[in-house]
Amino acid sequence: MESVSMDSPPHLVQIFQEYYNSNIISLHYNYTGKLYNSKYRGQLQADAIVFLVVCAVIVAENLVVLLAIWKNKKFHLPMYYLLGNLTLSDLLAGAAYAANIILSGPSTLQLTPVQWFLREGGVFVTLAASVLSLFAIAIERHITMVRVRLYHGNKKGRMLLLVGATWVASVMLGVLPLLGWNCIGHLPECSTTLPLYSKHYVLFCITVFLAILVSIVVLYARIYCMVKFNGQHLGRLYEGVLKKSKKYMSLLRTLTTVVGTFIACWLPLFLLLLLDVACQTQACSLLYKADYFLALAMINSLLNPVIYTLTSKDLRQAIFRLLCCLLTIAPGTEESRAKRFGLPVLEVSTSKSDHSSHPKEGPEASPSVRNSTPATSKVLESKAAS
């Protein structure tokens, strides 16, 4: 791009006018060869309608998980704040995908560059938020394992600050093309997959995402090695630490599954964009199939709520109870339906005698302790103390 100096207002006015010139879209799509695609003529195609249905499911699924985390005090810990942030980014990703699909096809040619940047920027922001949320979770888990202690309430502000920084960085990454890092007026530098984006910007984004993903894998590998080492060498002398390590392993399995699924879904799109950077204009026909690669990436936001439900017992119970509440299922039928699907039901006592005799429930309490008699609870507590 040409350098823009502060003493050249006519050039700034010209750039501003180009951002609202709808002919720019047709010019760039024609240059990259995307205008010959039949999707830009007529109505939305069948695959686009299928994708819209999937987007609706993505929003609904992640909304249920987010509500389950919000309504359960058990999940009001910094670790679950970060999981909630990841769920929120997936929910917004579903909404961003839906908006992208509705404004794609023949509607694309009616957009101004500003509208086009907002359409594509929404996808980039939610993608960056997902990656950075996974990175924040990996850092928090690693620090927790190194210090061999959980974050307590006084760390809440720190975690909220981390969540805020995640979204600030994501938004900044997504608006860079709108701020000037684009190829308007420089057609040879344009991406084929994203015709208004500069290839240099695409390469920058892919480099950042891949570097973060590699860092995430390294952090989880270190966590796994530390947990495995503690489990083999501490033995019964540190029974309480072993119980915490087992809880870490359960949560670690959930998060590593999420990361593995993310890589499997997004890596093909990353490789396609790298091919886009390397190929000359209209030289690689595979680049015109980018919608299918994006659809595969979209599946990630669809699978994350399923992963939470299947791999986390606490979340599975919370989500099932929330669904029962939303569907107004009678309390008597809840347990029978849970057993039918093989889902454990967490019993909660509401009587005054139960509140006075049972130990206080906490995030680390197990169902067996919560449902035991007072005498049994004291025995278990004395063993744990010893």
FENKA-V399594 format. One record per backbone hydrogen bond with DSSP energy under -1.0 kcal/mol. CO is the residue of the C=O (numbers start at 1). NH is the residue of the N-H. Records with the same first field share a line. If there is no record, write none. Layout:
CO = NH  NH
This chain:
5 = 8
8 = 12
9 = 13
10 = 14
11 = 15
12 = 16
13 = 17
14 = 18
15 = 19
18 = 21
19 = 114
21 = 24
23 = 27
24 = 28
25 = 29
26 = 30
27 = 31
28 = 32
29 = 34  35
34 = 37
37 = 40
38 = 41
45 = 49
46 = 50
47 = 51
48 = 52
49 = 53
50 = 54
51 = 55
52 = 56
53 = 57
54 = 58
55 = 59
56 = 60
57 = 61
58 = 62
59 = 63
60 = 64
61 = 65
62 = 66
63 = 67
64 = 68
65 = 69
66 = 70
67 = 71
68 = 72
72 = 75
73 = 76
75 = 77
77 = 81
78 = 82
79 = 83
80 = 84
81 = 85
82 = 86
83 = 87
84 = 88
85 = 89
86 = 90
87 = 91
88 = 92
89 = 93
90 = 94
91 = 95
92 = 96
93 = 97
94 = 98
95 = 99
96 = 100
97 = 101
98 = 102
99 = 103
101 = 104
104 = 107
105 = 108
107 = 110
108 = 111
112 = 116
113 = 117
114 = 118
115 = 119
116 = 120
117 = 121
118 = 122
120 = 124
121 = 125
122 = 126
123 = 127
124 = 128
125 = 129
126 = 130
127 = 131
128 = 132
129 = 133
130 = 134
131 = 135
132 = 136
133 = 137
134 = 138
135 = 139
136 = 140
137 = 141
138 = 142
139 = 143
140 = 144
141 = 145
142 = 146
143 = 147
144 = 149
152 = 155
153 = 156
155 = 159
156 = 160
157 = 161
158 = 162
159 = 163
160 = 164
161 = 165
162 = 166
163 = 167
164 = 168
165 = 169
166 = 170
167 = 171
168 = 172
169 = 173
170 = 174
171 = 175
175 = 179
176 = 181
177 = 180
180 = 182
183 = 186
186 = 189
187 = 190
189 = 199
194 = 197
196 = 183
197 = 191
198 = 202
199 = 203
200 = 204
201 = 205
202 = 206
203 = 207
204 = 208
205 = 209
206 = 210
207 = 211
208 = 212
209 = 213
210 = 214
211 = 215
212 = 216
213 = 217
214 = 218
215 = 219
216 = 220
217 = 221
218 = 222
219 = 223
220 = 224
221 = 225
222 = 226
223 = 227
224 = 228
225 = 229
226 = 230
227 = 231
228 = 232
229 = 233
230 = 234
238 = 242
239 = 243
240 = 244
241 = 245
242 = 246
243 = 247
244 = 248
245 = 249
246 = 250
247 = 251
248 = 252
249 = 253
250 = 254
251 = 255
252 = 256
253 = 257
254 = 258
255 = 259
256 = 260
257 = 261
258 = 262
259 = 263
260 = 264
261 = 265
262 = 266
263 = 267
266 = 270
267 = 271
268 = 272
269 = 273
270 = 274
271 = 275
272 = 276
273 = 277
274 = 278
275 = 279
280 = 283
284 = 287
285 = 288
286 = 289
289 = 292
290 = 294
291 = 295
292 = 296
293 = 297
294 = 298
295 = 299
297 = 300
299 = 303
300 = 304
303 = 307
304 = 308
305 = 309
306 = 310
307 = 311
308 = 312
312 = 316
313 = 317
314 = 318
315 = 319
316 = 320
317 = 321
318 = 322
319 = 323
320 = 324
321 = 325
322 = 326
323 = 327
324 = 329
325 = 328
330 = 334
333 = 337
334 = 338
335 = 339
336 = 340
337 = 341
338 = 343
351 = 355
352 = 356
353 = 357
354 = 358
362 = 365
366 = 370
367 = 371
373 = 377
374 = 378
375 = 379
376 = 380
377 = 381
378 = 382
379 = 383
380 = 384
381 = 385
382 = 386
